[in-house]
Amino acid sequence: VEELSDVRTAVSEAVTNAIVHGYRGTAGKVEMTVRLLAGREIYIRIKDSGCGIPDVEKAMEPLYTTAPEEERSGLGFSVMSSFMDRLTVRSKVGKGTTVTMRKRLGVHDD
């Protein structure tokens, strides 16, 4: 399934964001849930219990980063959004962040 490359890229970005931004150099847990839904749609949830995102809307803007010293480009959410059909980010400061993504597999518009 050729869409798996897109899924892999989006998941890599989500997990990297959780580790780099969620825990800021401390140990923590990142949970991933994957489901194949009806209609050949994949559902992926990446959840951390890290520091949370104070302003999700701002964080979703291309090139916005809180870690320029770590050479983070600020494109993580943009990459996830461009490779997946649907992206939802929910976060609470001090509680963590949950990224939910969906993508239809094996469906081509000719």
Secondary structure, DSSP 8 states (H G I E B T S, - for coil): -TTHHHHHHHHHHHHHHIIIIISTTS---EEEEEEEETTTEEEEEEEE-SS--S-HHHHTSTT--S-GGGT--S-HHHHHHHHSSEEEEEEETTTEEEEEEEEE-S----
